[in-house]
Amino acid sequence: MALTNCALWLSDRYSVIGTQLSWTDATYNNIVTDTLEYLGIATEAEVEAKILHAVGKMVLFEKALSDVSLDITFSADGASYNRSDLHAQLTKQYEDAASVAMQYVTKELTIDLGEQRNPYIYDESRDLAGNY
């Protein structure tokens, strides 16, 4: 699977993370798909590269945090590997990336809850529907 422009940019700059977490080209392309969803666009061409890269970095670190969240600290034969150190580093990088990216993805959120009716108050329309 060929990498898109943004996926190629991310994989070149953050290959150490991808290698350690065994990411494939498909993983990077999924990161770009999530990036486009954050931005509310369909293609990379619809936004400046600076914005795409900023949001892409945030999504990349979000994915990395997700991938290491269930890893545990391991110790045997005098050697140890502490995943909490890795998690702390990735969290810091995510927070840094998010502080830049959120200026591009923060949009007004409107939630339509539809018509609200209290189920415990008598309503004639329910009687007409056969609910006595």
Buried (B, 14 or more C-beta within 10 A) or exposed (E): EEBBEBBBBBBEBBEEBBEEBEBEBEBBBBBBEBBBEBBEBEEBEEBEEEBBBBBBBBBBBBBBBEBBEEBEEEEEEEEEEEBEEBBEEBBEBBEEBBEBBEEBBEEEEEEEEEEEEEEEEEEEEEEEEEEE
